[in-house]
């Protein structure tokens, strides 16, 4: 479990770094809707990652104690993605749909890239 919390800390750092880049891109480029969509999607992705780690810890604890687990929270993670898309549909002049969807996948990209970096480091 210690390894999961270390990995989650690394993922958070990477995602906050990306959020800072997106904020700078929103402020200093002409592609404001794209960077705002990336920012919205990445914030949703960060919540999805947090939810995934929390549910994983609860699942591990339940297995150790011999209890059953109801779910791993897939519906709540899908609801976050749906909420992000609803926000984009409500304000299409401020957010870009494609970049929001790419932002929602950010945590999965970060996990894959970090996995390869950790494998090459060993």
Biopython code that builds the backbone (N, CA, C, O; Angstrom):
import numpy as np
from Bio.PDB.StructureBuilder import StructureBuilder

atoms = [
    (1, "UNK", "N", (0.831, -1.200, 0.000)),
    (1, "UNK", "CA", (0.000, 0.000, 0.000)),
    (1, "UNK", "C", (0.871, 1.257, 0.000)),
    (1, "UNK", "O", (0.466, 2.309, -0.496)),
    (2, "UNK", "N", (2.068, 1.129, 0.563)),
    (2, "UNK", "CA", (2.965, 2.277, 0.600)),
    (2, "UNK", "C", (3.360, 2.694, -0.818)),
    (2, "UNK", "O", (3.495, 3.882, -1.112)),
    (3, "UNK", "N", (3.543, 1.704, -1.688)),
    (3, "UNK", "CA", (3.908, 1.980, -3.067)),
    (3, "UNK", "C", (2.798, 2.740, -3.795)),
    (3, "UNK", "O", (3.082, 3.609, -4.620)),
    (4, "UNK", "N", (1.539, 2.420, -3.496)),
    (4, "UNK", "CA", (0.414, 3.110, -4.127)),
    (4, "UNK", "C", (0.374, 4.584, -3.719)),
    (4, "UNK", "O", (0.115, 5.449, -4.555)),
    (5, "UNK", "N", (0.624, 4.872, -2.454)),
    (5, "UNK", "CA", (0.590, 6.269, -2.019)),
    (5, "UNK", "C", (1.758, 7.054, -2.609)),
    (5, "UNK", "O", (1.613, 8.238, -2.915)),
    (6, "UNK", "N", (2.915, 6.408, -2.773)),
    (6, "UNK", "CA", (4.045, 7.081, -3.431)),
    (6, "UNK", "C", (3.722, 7.372, -4.888)),
    (6, "UNK", "O", (4.003, 8.461, -5.388)),
    (7, "UNK", "N", (3.135, 6.403, -5.561)),
    (7, "UNK", "CA", (2.778, 6.597, -6.965)),
    (7, "UNK", "C", (1.723, 7.688, -7.103)),
    (7, "UNK", "O", (1.799, 8.513, -8.014)),
    (8, "UNK", "N", (0.741, 7.698, -6.208)),
    (8, "UNK", "CA", (-0.301, 8.717, -6.266)),
    (8, "UNK", "C", (0.292, 10.106, -6.056)),
    (8, "UNK", "O", (-0.132, 11.065, -6.701)),
    (9, "UNK", "N", (1.263, 10.220, -5.164)),
    (9, "UNK", "CA", (1.931, 11.510, -4.946)),
    (9, "UNK", "C", (2.655, 11.958, -6.212)),
    (9, "UNK", "O", (2.596, 13.133, -6.574)),
    (10, "UNK", "N", (3.335, 11.035, -6.887)),
    (10, "UNK", "CA", (4.002, 11.387, -8.143)),
    (10, "UNK", "C", (2.985, 11.805, -9.199)),
    (10, "UNK", "O", (3.193, 12.793, -9.904)),
    (11, "UNK", "N", (1.890, 11.062, -9.313)),
    (11, "UNK", "CA", (0.867, 11.392, -10.304)),
    (11, "UNK", "C", (0.290, 12.780, -10.057)),
    (11, "UNK", "O", (0.087, 13.554, -10.993)),
    (12, "UNK", "N", (0.027, 13.087, -8.790)),
    (12, "UNK", "CA", (-0.507, 14.418, -8.455)),
    (12, "UNK", "C", (0.462, 15.510, -8.865)),
    (12, "UNK", "O", (0.048, 16.530, -9.415)),
    (13, "UNK", "N", (1.742, 15.313, -8.608)),
    (13, "UNK", "CA", (2.740, 16.314, -8.993)),
    (13, "UNK", "C", (2.742, 16.540, -10.493)),
    (13, "UNK", "O", (2.759, 17.680, -10.957)),
    (14, "UNK", "N", (2.724, 15.452, -11.252)),
    (14, "UNK", "CA", (2.708, 15.579, -12.711)),
    (14, "UNK", "C", (1.455, 16.297, -13.195)),
    (14, "UNK", "O", (1.523, 17.150, -14.079)),
    (15, "UNK", "N", (0.317, 15.949, -12.614)),
    (15, "UNK", "CA", (-0.940, 16.564, -13.056)),
    (15, "UNK", "C", (-0.995, 18.037, -12.669)),
    (15, "UNK", "O", (-1.487, 18.854, -13.448)),
    (16, "UNK", "N", (-0.501, 18.397, -11.480)),
    (16, "UNK", "CA", (-0.462, 19.809, -11.116)),
    (16, "UNK", "C", (0.485, 20.586, -12.022)),
    (16, "UNK", "O", (0.224, 21.745, -12.344)),
    (17, "UNK", "N", (1.573, 19.962, -12.431)),
    (17, "UNK", "CA", (2.484, 20.602, -13.377)),
    (17, "UNK", "C", (1.768, 20.843, -14.708)),
    (17, "UNK", "O", (1.891, 21.920, -15.291)),
    (18, "UNK", "N", (1.025, 19.852, -15.188)),
    (18, "UNK", "CA", (0.261, 20.027, -16.424)),
    (18, "UNK", "C", (-0.802, 21.113, -16.281)),
    (18, "UNK", "O", (-1.019, 21.894, -17.208)),
    (19, "UNK", "N", (-1.465, 21.167, -15.124)),
    (19, "UNK", "CA", (-2.470, 22.213, -14.897)),
    (19, "UNK", "C", (-1.840, 23.600, -14.945)),
    (19, "UNK", "O", (-2.445, 24.541, -15.458)),
    (20, "UNK", "N", (-0.625, 23.730, -14.413)),
    (20, "UNK", "CA", (0.066, 25.016, -14.476)),
    (20, "UNK", "C", (0.392, 25.384, -15.923)),
    (20, "UNK", "O", (0.264, 26.546, -16.310)),
    (21, "UNK", "N", (0.810, 24.414, -16.716)),
    (21, "UNK", "CA", (1.090, 24.667, -18.133)),
    (21, "UNK", "C", (-0.186, 25.084, -18.857)),
    (21, "UNK", "O", (-0.169, 25.997, -19.683)),
    (22, "UNK", "N", (-1.292, 24.413, -18.544)),
    (22, "UNK", "CA", (-2.558, 24.763, -19.185)),
    (22, "UNK", "C", (-3.006, 26.171, -18.797)),
    (22, "UNK", "O", (-3.535, 26.910, -19.627)),
    (23, "UNK", "N", (-2.793, 26.535, -17.538)),
    (23, "UNK", "CA", (-3.166, 27.891, -17.097)),
    (23, "UNK", "C", (-2.323, 28.931, -17.822)),
    (23, "UNK", "O", (-2.835, 29.974, -18.230)),
    (24, "UNK", "N", (-1.034, 28.653, -17.984)),
    (24, "UNK", "CA", (-0.182, 29.581, -18.731)),
    (24, "UNK", "C", (-0.601, 29.623, -20.200)),
    (24, "UNK", "O", (-0.627, 30.695, -20.805)),
    (25, "UNK", "N", (-0.922, 28.492, -20.762)),
    (25, "UNK", "CA", (-1.382, 28.453, -22.151)),
    (25, "UNK", "C", (-2.673, 29.227, -22.345)),
    (25, "UNK", "O", (-2.859, 29.891, -23.365)),
    (26, "UNK", "N", (-3.557, 29.142, -21.377)),
    (26, "UNK", "CA", (-4.815, 29.896, -21.439)),
    (26, "UNK", "C", (-4.557, 31.390, -21.372)),
    (26, "UNK", "O", (-5.228, 32.179, -22.037)),
    (27, "UNK", "N", (-3.582, 31.769, -20.565)),
    (27, "UNK", "CA", (-3.328, 33.190, -20.376)),
    (27, "UNK", "C", (-2.515, 33.843, -21.478)),
    (27, "UNK", "O", (-2.671, 35.037, -21.731)),
    (28, "UNK", "N", (-1.647, 33.082, -22.140)),
    (28, "UNK", "CA", (-0.695, 33.703, -23.053)),
    (28, "UNK", "C", (-0.812, 33.276, -24.503)),
    (28, "UNK", "O", (0.003, 33.696, -25.324)),
    (29, "UNK", "N", (-1.792, 32.460, -24.848)),
    (29, "UNK", "CA", (-1.933, 32.059, -26.246)),
    (29, "UNK", "C", (-3.318, 32.432, -26.765)),
    (29, "UNK", "O", (-4.186, 32.885, -26.019)),
    (30, "UNK", "N", (-3.491, 32.231, -28.041)),
    (30, "UNK", "CA", (-4.790, 32.518, -28.664)),
    (30, "UNK", "C", (-5.736, 31.326, -28.593)),
    (30, "UNK", "O", (-6.891, 31.426, -29.007)),
    (31, "UNK", "N", (-5.258, 30.199, -28.071)),
    (31, "UNK", "CA", (-6.060, 28.981, -27.994)),
    (31, "UNK", "C", (-6.680, 28.835, -26.613)),
    (31, "UNK", "O", (-6.494, 27.815, -25.949)),
    (32, "UNK", "N", (-7.407, 29.839, -26.185)),
    (32, "UNK", "CA", (-7.927, 29.859, -24.820)),
    (32, "UNK", "C", (-8.955, 28.771, -24.572)),
    (32, "UNK", "O", (-8.947, 28.157, -23.505)),
    (33, "UNK", "N", (-9.832, 28.514, -25.521)),
    (33, "UNK", "CA", (-10.862, 27.493, -25.294)),
    (33, "UNK", "C", (-10.254, 26.091, -25.222)),
    (33, "UNK", "O", (-10.738, 25.240, -24.476)),
    (34, "UNK", "N", (-9.207, 25.857, -25.985)),
    (34, "UNK", "CA", (-8.559, 24.546, -25.950)),
    (34, "UNK", "C", (-7.887, 24.326, -24.601)),
    (34, "UNK", "O", (-8.041, 23.263, -23.999)),
    (35, "UNK", "N", (-7.146, 25.315, -24.124)),
    (35, "UNK", "CA", (-6.471, 25.166, -22.838)),
    (35, "UNK", "C", (-7.464, 25.126, -21.678)),
    (35, "UNK", "O", (-7.230, 24.437, -20.685)),
    (36, "UNK", "N", (-8.553, 25.849, -21.795)),
    (36, "UNK", "CA", (-9.570, 25.792, -20.744)),
    (36, "UNK", "C", (-10.256, 24.426, -20.735)),
    (36, "UNK", "O", (-10.575, 23.900, -19.669)),
    (37, "UNK", "N", (-10.482, 23.853, -21.910)),
    (37, "UNK", "CA", (-11.030, 22.503, -21.985)),
    (37, "UNK", "C", (-10.068, 21.473, -21.408)),
    (37, "UNK", "O", (-10.484, 20.565, -20.689)),
    (38, "UNK", "N", (-8.778, 21.614, -21.722)),
    (38, "UNK", "CA", (-7.780, 20.722, -21.133)),
    (38, "UNK", "C", (-7.752, 20.857, -19.615)),
    (38, "UNK", "O", (-7.635, 19.865, -18.896)),
    (39, "UNK", "N", (-7.860, 22.088, -19.140)),
    (39, "UNK", "CA", (-7.842, 22.326, -17.697)),
    (39, "UNK", "C", (-9.045, 21.668, -17.021)),
    (39, "UNK", "O", (-8.904, 20.997, -15.998)),
    (40, "UNK", "N", (-10.225, 21.866, -17.602)),
    (40, "UNK", "CA", (-11.440, 21.267, -17.037)),
    (40, "UNK", "C", (-11.360, 19.749, -17.040)),
    (40, "UNK", "O", (-11.675, 19.110, -16.036)),
    (41, "UNK", "N", (-10.946, 19.174, -18.144)),
    (41, "UNK", "CA", (-10.835, 17.729, -18.234)),
    (41, "UNK", "C", (-9.785, 17.166, -17.284)),
    (41, "UNK", "O", (-9.981, 16.096, -16.708)),
    (42, "UNK", "N", (-8.682, 17.872, -17.118)),
    (42, "UNK", "CA", (-7.624, 17.397, -16.234)),
    (42, "UNK", "C", (-8.029, 17.503, -14.768)),
    (42, "UNK", "O", (-7.645, 16.654, -13.963)),
    (43, "UNK", "N", (-8.786, 18.513, -14.413)),
    (43, "UNK", "CA", (-9.306, 18.590, -13.042)),
    (43, "UNK", "C", (-10.255, 17.427, -12.790)),
    (43, "UNK", "O", (-10.218, 16.817, -11.721)),
    (44, "UNK", "N", (-11.097, 17.117, -13.753)),
    (44, "UNK", "CA", (-11.955, 15.949, -13.632)),
    (44, "UNK", "C", (-11.143, 14.664, -13.552)),
    (44, "UNK", "O", (-11.480, 13.754, -12.794)),
    (45, "UNK", "N", (-10.086, 14.593, -14.326)),
    (45, "UNK", "CA", (-9.213, 13.428, -14.311)),
    (45, "UNK", "C", (-8.508, 13.274, -12.968)),
    (45, "UNK", "O", (-8.313, 12.156, -12.491)),
    (46, "UNK", "N", (-8.130, 14.385, -12.364)),
    (46, "UNK", "CA", (-7.498, 14.338, -11.041)),
    (46, "UNK", "C", (-8.479, 13.811, -10.005)),
    (46, "UNK", "O", (-8.099, 13.029, -9.134)),
    (47, "UNK", "N", (-9.735, 14.229, -10.090)),
    (47, "UNK", "CA", (-10.744, 13.695, -9.172)),
    (47, "UNK", "C", (-10.965, 12.207, -9.416)),
    (47, "UNK", "O", (-11.110, 11.434, -8.468)),
    (48, "UNK", "N", (-10.991, 11.807, -10.678)),
    (48, "UNK", "CA", (-11.150, 10.389, -11.006)),
    (48, "UNK", "C", (-9.989, 9.584, -10.428)),
    (48, "UNK", "O", (-10.195, 8.501, -9.881)),
    (49, "UNK", "N", (-8.777, 10.106, -10.548)),
    (49, "UNK", "CA", (-7.616, 9.425, -9.988)),
    (49, "UNK", "C", (-7.713, 9.333, -8.470)),
    (49, "UNK", "O", (-7.428, 8.287, -7.887)),
    (50, "UNK", "N", (-8.112, 10.423, -7.835)),
    (50, "UNK", "CA", (-8.278, 10.414, -6.382)),
    (50, "UNK", "C", (-9.320, 9.382, -5.969)),
    (50, "UNK", "O", (-9.113, 8.640, -5.010)),
    (51, "UNK", "N", (-10.418, 9.334, -6.678)),
    (51, "UNK", "CA", (-11.477, 8.372, -6.388)),
    (51, "UNK", "C", (-10.987, 6.941, -6.587)),
    (51, "UNK", "O", (-11.308, 6.055, -5.795)),
    (52, "UNK", "N", (-10.219, 6.720, -7.631)),
    (52, "UNK", "CA", (-9.691, 5.391, -7.912)),
    (52, "UNK", "C", (-8.747, 4.922, -6.808)),
    (52, "UNK", "O", (-8.808, 3.767, -6.388)),
    (53, "UNK", "N", (-7.887, 5.802, -6.344)),
    (53, "UNK", "CA", (-6.945, 5.442, -5.280)),
    (53, "UNK", "C", (-7.694, 5.190, -3.978)),
    (53, "UNK", "O", (-7.386, 4.243, -3.255)),
    (54, "UNK", "N", (-8.671, 6.030, -3.678)),
    (54, "UNK", "CA", (-9.446, 5.856, -2.437)),
    (54, "UNK", "C", (-10.209, 4.535, -2.455)),
    (54, "UNK", "O", (-10.223, 3.813, -1.458)),
    (55, "UNK", "N", (-10.837, 4.220, -3.573)),
    (55, "UNK", "CA", (-11.570, 2.956, -3.672)),
    (55, "UNK", "C", (-10.632, 1.747, -3.617)),
    (55, "UNK", "O", (-10.985, 0.699, -3.077)),
    (56, "UNK", "N", (-9.427, 1.910, -4.189)),
    (56, "UNK", "CA", (-8.455, 0.830, -4.137)),
    (56, "UNK", "C", (-8.018, 0.567, -2.698)),
    (56, "UNK", "O", (-7.873, -0.588, -2.296)),
    (57, "UNK", "N", (-7.810, 1.620, -1.928)),
    (57, "UNK", "CA", (-7.451, 1.451, -0.516)),
    (57, "UNK", "C", (-8.585, 0.786, 0.259)),
    (57, "UNK", "O", (-8.340, -0.096, 1.082)),
    (58, "UNK", "N", (-9.821, 1.204, 0.000)),
    (58, "UNK", "CA", (-10.964, 0.585, 0.665)),
    (58, "UNK", "C", (-11.093, -0.888, 0.273)),
    (58, "UNK", "O", (-11.404, -1.731, 1.114)),
    (59, "UNK", "N", (-10.858, -1.191, -0.986)),
    (59, "UNK", "CA", (-10.925, -2.566, -1.461)),
    (59, "UNK", "C", (-9.860, -3.424, -0.788)),
    (59, "UNK", "O", (-10.146, -4.536, -0.344)),
    (60, "UNK", "N", (-8.634, -2.913, -0.712)),
    (60, "UNK", "CA", (-7.550, -3.661, -0.072)),
    (60, "UNK", "C", (-7.838, -3.908, 1.398)),
    (60, "UNK", "O", (-7.586, -4.997, 1.915)),
    (61, "UNK", "N", (-8.364, -2.900, 2.064)),
    (61, "UNK", "CA", (-8.690, -3.049, 3.479)),
    (61, "UNK", "C", (-9.818, -4.068, 3.670)),
    (61, "UNK", "O", (-9.781, -4.866, 4.606)),
    (62, "UNK", "N", (-10.795, -4.043, 2.804)),
    (62, "UNK", "CA", (-11.904, -4.998, 2.914)),
    (62, "UNK", "C", (-11.430, -6.417, 2.655)),
    (62, "UNK", "O", (-11.882, -7.346, 3.324)),
    (63, "UNK", "N", (-10.540, -6.604, 1.712)),
    (63, "UNK", "CA", (-10.012, -7.937, 1.434)),
    (63, "UNK", "C", (-9.204, -8.439, 2.627)),
    (63, "UNK", "O", (-9.301, -9.608, 3.000)),
    (64, "UNK", "N", (-8.411, -7.559, 3.222)),
    (64, "UNK", "CA", (-7.629, -7.945, 4.396)),
    (64, "UNK", "C", (-8.524, -8.352, 5.562)),
    (64, "UNK", "O", (-8.181, -9.251, 6.331)),
    (65, "UNK", "N", (-9.661, -7.694, 5.690)),
    (65, "UNK", "CA", (-10.584, -7.993, 6.784)),
    (65, "UNK", "C", (-11.585, -9.090, 6.434)),
    (65, "UNK", "O", (-12.354, -9.519, 7.293)),
    (66, "UNK", "N", (-11.583, -9.546, 5.189)),
    (66, "UNK", "CA", (-12.486, -10.610, 4.771)),
    (66, "UNK", "C", (-13.901, -10.143, 4.462)),
    (66, "UNK", "O", (-14.822, -10.959, 4.416)),
    (67, "UNK", "N", (-14.089, -8.841, 4.251)),
    (67, "UNK", "CA", (-15.415, -8.308, 3.928)),
    (67, "UNK", "C", (-15.603, -8.257, 2.418)),
    (67, "UNK", "O", (-14.642, -8.356, 1.655)),
    (68, "UNK", "N", (-16.864, -8.099, 1.994)),
    (68, "UNK", "CA", (-17.180, -7.888, 0.583)),
    (68, "UNK", "C", (-17.126, -6.402, 0.271)),
    (68, "UNK", "O", (-17.307, -5.554, 1.144)),
    (69, "UNK", "N", (-16.875, -6.114, -0.991)),
    (69, "UNK", "CA", (-16.841, -4.730, -1.458)),
    (69, "UNK", "C", (-17.976, -4.552, -2.446)),
    (69, "UNK", "O", (-18.167, -5.368, -3.348)),
    (70, "UNK", "N", (-18.732, -3.470, -2.265)),
    (70, "UNK", "CA", (-19.886, -3.244, -3.152)),
    (70, "UNK", "C", (-19.453, -2.935, -4.572)),
    (70, "UNK", "O", (-19.874, -3.600, -5.518)),
    (71, "UNK", "N", (-18.612, -1.925, -4.717)),
    (71, "UNK", "CA", (-18.169, -1.557, -6.066)),
    (71, "UNK", "C", (-16.856, -0.804, -5.968)),
    (71, "UNK", "O", (-16.393, -0.462, -4.880)),
    (72, "UNK", "N", (-16.275, -0.556, -7.113)),
    (72, "UNK", "CA", (-15.053, 0.241, -7.168)),
    (72, "UNK", "C", (-15.329, 1.665, -7.642)),
    (72, "UNK", "O", (-14.391, 2.398, -7.956)),
    (73, "UNK", "N", (-16.576, 2.065, -7.700)),
    (73, "UNK", "CA", (-16.932, 3.446, -7.995)),
    (73, "UNK", "C", (-16.913, 3.825, -9.455)),
    (73, "UNK", "O", (-16.639, 4.979, -9.784)),
    (74, "UNK", "N", (-17.194, 2.899, -10.331)),
    (74, "UNK", "CA", (-17.176, 3.208, -11.763)),
    (74, "UNK", "C", (-18.247, 4.231, -12.129)),
    (74, "UNK", "O", (-18.021, 5.087, -12.984)),
    (75, "UNK", "N", (-19.396, 4.148, -11.494)),
    (75, "UNK", "CA", (-20.495, 5.056, -11.824)),
    (75, "UNK", "C", (-20.133, 6.489, -11.454)),
    (75, "UNK", "O", (-20.439, 7.418, -12.201)),
    (76, "UNK", "N", (-19.487, 6.674, -10.313)),
    (76, "UNK", "CA", (-19.122, 8.035, -9.914)),
    (76, "UNK", "C", (-18.060, 8.611, -10.837)),
    (76, "UNK", "O", (-18.072, 9.808, -11.124)),
    (77, "UNK", "N", (-17.144, 7.775, -11.305)),
    (77, "UNK", "CA", (-16.126, 8.266, -12.238)),
    (77, "UNK", "C", (-16.748, 8.614, -13.588)),
    (77, "UNK", "O", (-16.353, 9.592, -14.222)),
    (78, "UNK", "N", (-17.716, 7.817, -14.026)),
    (78, "UNK", "CA", (-18.416, 8.148, -15.272)),
    (78, "UNK", "C", (-19.254, 9.414, -15.108)),
    (78, "UNK", "O", (-19.403, 10.189, -16.053)),
    (79, "UNK", "N", (-19.797, 9.622, -13.917)),
    (79, "UNK", "CA", (-20.587, 10.830, -13.661)),
    (79, "UNK", "C", (-19.713, 12.082, -13.733)),
    (79, "UNK", "O", (-20.169, 13.123, -14.206)),
    (80, "UNK", "N", (-18.475, 11.995, -13.274)),
    (80, "UNK", "CA", (-17.560, 13.137, -13.372)),
    (80, "UNK", "C", (-17.294, 13.460, -14.839)),
    (80, "UNK", "O", (-17.299, 14.627, -15.232)),
    (81, "UNK", "N", (-17.064, 12.436, -15.639)),
    (81, "UNK", "CA", (-16.846, 12.665, -17.072)),
    (81, "UNK", "C", (-18.096, 13.260, -17.719)),
    (81, "UNK", "O", (-17.998, 14.168, -18.545)),
    (82, "UNK", "N", (-19.257, 12.755, -17.347)),
    (82, "UNK", "CA", (-20.504, 13.298, -17.876)),
    (82, "UNK", "C", (-20.727, 14.739, -17.465)),
    (82, "UNK", "O", (-21.206, 15.549, -18.258)),
    (83, "UNK", "N", (-20.381, 15.061, -16.227)),
    (83, "UNK", "CA", (-20.512, 16.442, -15.761)),
    (83, "UNK", "C", (-19.596, 17.378, -16.539)),
    (83, "UNK", "O", (-19.997, 18.485, -16.899)),
    (84, "UNK", "N", (-18.374, 16.941, -16.797)),
    (84, "UNK", "CA", (-17.452, 17.764, -17.576)),
    (84, "UNK", "C", (-17.998, 18.013, -18.978)),
    (84, "UNK", "O", (-17.916, 19.131, -19.488)),
    (85, "UNK", "N", (-18.549, 16.985, -19.596)),
    (85, "UNK", "CA", (-19.113, 17.148, -20.942)),
    (85, "UNK", "C", (-20.349, 18.051, -20.900)),
    (85, "UNK", "O", (-20.559, 18.852, -21.810)),
    (86, "UNK", "N", (-21.160, 17.929, -19.859)),
    (86, "UNK", "CA", (-22.320, 18.830, -19.728)),
    (86, "UNK", "C", (-21.888, 20.281, -19.585)),
    (86, "UNK", "O", (-22.520, 21.172, -20.153)),
    (87, "UNK", "N", (-20.832, 20.526, -18.843)),
    (87, "UNK", "CA", (-20.329, 21.900, -18.701)),
    (87, "UNK", "C", (-19.866, 22.420, -20.050)),
    (87, "UNK", "O", (-20.125, 23.573, -20.395)),
    (88, "UNK", "N", (-19.182, 21.580, -20.814)),
    (88, "UNK", "CA", (-18.719, 21.998, -22.145)),
    (88, "UNK", "C", (-19.906, 22.272, -23.066)),
    (88, "UNK", "O", (-19.876, 23.224, -23.845)),
    (89, "UNK", "N", (-20.939, 21.456, -22.985)),
    (89, "UNK", "CA", (-22.112, 21.670, -23.834)),
    (89, "UNK", "C", (-22.885, 22.927, -23.431)),
    (89, "UNK", "O", (-23.530, 23.561, -24.266)),
    (90, "UNK", "N", (-22.816, 23.274, -22.165)),
    (90, "UNK", "CA", (-23.502, 24.492, -21.710)),
    (90, "UNK", "C", (-22.750, 25.754, -22.132)),
    (90, "UNK", "O", (-23.373, 26.774, -22.428)),
    (91, "UNK", "N", (-21.428, 25.693, -22.162)),
    (91, "UNK", "CA", (-20.597, 26.848, -22.513)),
    (91, "UNK", "C", (-19.650, 26.496, -23.660)),
    (91, "UNK", "O", (-18.437, 26.453, -23.455)),
    (92, "UNK", "N", (-20.173, 26.245, -24.854)),
    (92, "UNK", "CA", (-19.309, 25.794, -25.953)),
    (92, "UNK", "C", (-18.362, 26.878, -26.471)),
    (92, "UNK", "O", (-17.357, 26.561, -27.107)),
    (93, "UNK", "N", (-18.664, 28.135, -26.210)),
    (93, "UNK", "CA", (-17.767, 29.188, -26.676)),
    (93, "UNK", "C", (-16.537, 29.334, -25.787)),
    (93, "UNK", "O", (-15.551, 29.944, -26.200)),
    (94, "UNK", "N", (-16.576, 28.790, -24.586)),
    (94, "UNK", "CA", (-15.442, 28.903, -23.675)),
    (94, "UNK", "C", (-14.613, 27.628, -23.576)),
    (94, "UNK", "O", (-13.420, 27.694, -23.283)),
    (95, "UNK", "N", (-15.222, 26.475, -23.814)),
    (95, "UNK", "CA", (-14.540, 25.193, -23.675)),
    (95, "UNK", "C", (-14.533, 24.461, -25.008)),
    (95, "UNK", "O", (-15.478, 24.568, -25.790)),
    (96, "UNK", "N", (-13.481, 23.730, -25.257)),
    (96, "UNK", "CA", (-13.359, 22.910, -26.459)),
    (96, "UNK", "C", (-13.632, 21.459, -26.063)),
    (96, "UNK", "O", (-12.988, 20.938, -25.152)),
    (97, "UNK", "N", (-14.575, 20.804, -26.733)),
    (97, "UNK", "CA", (-15.002, 19.458, -26.354)),
    (97, "UNK", "C", (-13.883, 18.430, -26.493)),
    (97, "UNK", "O", (-13.668, 17.622, -25.589)),
    (98, "UNK", "N", (-13.184, 18.453, -27.597)),
    (98, "UNK", "CA", (-12.112, 17.476, -27.813)),
    (98, "UNK", "C", (-11.002, 17.581, -26.786)),
    (98, "UNK", "O", (-10.491, 16.568, -26.308)),
    (99, "UNK", "N", (-10.629, 18.803, -26.448)),
    (99, "UNK", "CA", (-9.567, 18.961, -25.458)),
    (99, "UNK", "C", (-10.049, 18.575, -24.061)),
    (99, "UNK", "O", (-9.256, 18.115, -23.240)),
    (100, "UNK", "N", (-11.328, 18.755, -23.786)),
    (100, "UNK", "CA", (-11.867, 18.319, -22.498)),
    (100, "UNK", "C", (-11.816, 16.800, -22.387)),
    (100, "UNK", "O", (-11.463, 16.263, -21.337)),
    (101, "UNK", "N", (-12.161, 16.119, -23.450)),
    (101, "UNK", "CA", (-12.102, 14.658, -23.443)),
    (101, "UNK", "C", (-10.657, 14.187, -23.315)),
    (101, "UNK", "O", (-10.388, 13.219, -22.604)),
    (102, "UNK", "N", (-9.728, 14.851, -23.987)),
    (102, "UNK", "CA", (-8.316, 14.508, -23.821)),
    (102, "UNK", "C", (-7.860, 14.768, -22.388)),
    (102, "UNK", "O", (-7.079, 13.995, -21.833)),
    (103, "UNK", "N", (-8.339, 15.838, -21.799)),
    (103, "UNK", "CA", (-8.005, 16.137, -20.408)),
    (103, "UNK", "C", (-8.544, 15.090, -19.453)),
    (103, "UNK", "O", (-7.900, 14.775, -18.453)),
    (104, "UNK", "N", (-9.715, 14.547, -19.745)),
    (104, "UNK", "CA", (-10.276, 13.491, -18.900)),
    (104, "UNK", "C", (-9.426, 12.223, -18.929)),
    (104, "UNK", "O", (-9.461, 11.436, -17.984)),
    (105, "UNK", "N", (-8.675, 12.021, -19.987)),
    (105, "UNK", "CA", (-7.815, 10.851, -20.087)),
    (105, "UNK", "C", (-6.412, 11.100, -19.555)),
    (105, "UNK", "O", (-5.564, 10.209, -19.604)),
    (106, "UNK", "N", (-6.157, 12.306, -19.047)),
    (106, "UNK", "CA", (-4.817, 12.676, -18.617)),
    (106, "UNK", "C", (-4.260, 11.748, -17.549)),
    (106, "UNK", "O", (-3.096, 11.356, -17.628)),
    (107, "UNK", "N", (-5.060, 11.390, -16.555)),
    (107, "UNK", "CA", (-4.523, 10.546, -15.476)),
    (107, "UNK", "C", (-4.071, 9.194, -16.009)),
    (107, "UNK", "O", (-3.096, 8.633, -15.507)),
    (108, "UNK", "N", (-4.744, 8.668, -16.996)),
    (108, "UNK", "CA", (-4.342, 7.387, -17.553)),
    (108, "UNK", "C", (-3.037, 7.515, -18.344)),
    (108, "UNK", "O", (-2.190, 6.623, -18.294)),
    (109, "UNK", "N", (-2.876, 8.622, -19.073)),
    (109, "UNK", "CA", (-1.611, 8.874, -19.765)),
    (109, "UNK", "C", (-0.469, 9.028, -18.762)),
    (109, "UNK", "O", (0.619, 8.487, -18.957)),
    (110, "UNK", "N", (-0.732, 9.774, -17.686)),
    (110, "UNK", "CA", (0.289, 9.993, -16.655)),
    (110, "UNK", "C", (0.695, 8.664, -16.024)),
    (110, "UNK", "O", (1.881, 8.423, -15.798)),
    (111, "UNK", "N", (-0.273, 7.808, -15.740)),
    (111, "UNK", "CA", (0.029, 6.504, -15.141)),
    (111, "UNK", "C", (0.895, 5.669, -16.081)),
    (111, "UNK", "O", (1.865, 5.050, -15.645)),
    (112, "UNK", "N", (0.551, 5.651, -17.364)),
    (112, "UNK", "CA", (1.336, 4.861, -18.316)),
    (112, "UNK", "C", (2.750, 5.400, -18.482)),
    (112, "UNK", "O", (3.713, 4.633, -18.492)),
    (113, "UNK", "N", (2.876, 6.718, -18.612)),
    (113, "UNK", "CA", (4.199, 7.315, -18.778)),
    (113, "UNK", "C", (5.043, 7.100, -17.534)),
    (113, "UNK", "O", (6.228, 6.786, -17.642)),
    (114, "UNK", "N", (4.455, 7.264, -16.354)),
    (114, "UNK", "CA", (5.190, 7.047, -15.117)),
    (114, "UNK", "C", (5.615, 5.584, -14.992)),
    (114, "UNK", "O", (6.714, 5.302, -14.514)),
    (115, "UNK", "N", (4.766, 4.657, -15.411)),
    (115, "UNK", "CA", (5.125, 3.244, -15.366)),
    (115, "UNK", "C", (6.378, 2.978, -16.192)),
    (115, "UNK", "O", (7.291, 2.287, -15.739)),
    (116, "UNK", "N", (6.422, 3.531, -17.415)),
    (116, "UNK", "CA", (7.596, 3.312, -18.256)),
    (116, "UNK", "C", (8.842, 3.966, -17.659)),
    (116, "UNK", "O", (9.924, 3.382, -17.716)),
    (117, "UNK", "N", (8.712, 5.162, -17.091)),
    (117, "UNK", "CA", (9.856, 5.806, -16.439)),
    (117, "UNK", "C", (10.352, 4.987, -15.267)),
    (117, "UNK", "O", (11.560, 4.847, -15.077)),
    (118, "UNK", "N", (9.444, 4.448, -14.483)),
    (118, "UNK", "CA", (9.841, 3.646, -13.325)),
    (118, "UNK", "C", (10.487, 2.335, -13.765)),
    (118, "UNK", "O", (11.406, 1.853, -13.103)),
    (119, "UNK", "N", (10.025, 1.753, -14.865)),
    (119, "UNK", "CA", (10.642, 0.525, -15.363)),
    (119, "UNK", "C", (12.044, 0.777, -15.910)),
    (119, "UNK", "O", (12.939, -0.047, -15.724)),
    (120, "UNK", "N", (12.241, 1.910, -16.584)),
    (120, "UNK", "CA", (13.563, 2.220, -17.122)),
    (120, "UNK", "C", (14.530, 2.615, -16.008)),
    (120, "UNK", "O", (15.737, 2.411, -16.135)),
    (121, "UNK", "N", (14.010, 3.175, -14.922)),
    (121, "UNK", "CA", (14.850, 3.574, -13.798)),
    (121, "UNK", "C", (15.423, 2.344, -13.096)),
    (121, "UNK", "O", (16.559, 2.361, -12.622)),
    (122, "UNK", "N", (14.620, 1.272, -13.034)),
    (122, "UNK", "CA", (15.071, 0.043, -12.353)),
    (122, "UNK", "C", (16.029, -0.673, -13.200)),
    (122, "UNK", "O", (16.527, -1.730, -12.812)),
]
sb = StructureBuilder()
sb.init_structure("model")
sb.init_model(0)
sb.init_chain("A")
sb.init_seg("    ")
for serial, (resi, resn, name, xyz) in enumerate(atoms, 1):
    if name == "N":
        sb.init_residue(resn, " ", resi, " ")
    sb.init_atom(name, np.array(xyz, "f"), 0.0, 1.0, " ", f" {name:<3s}", serial, name[0])
structure = sb.get_structure()
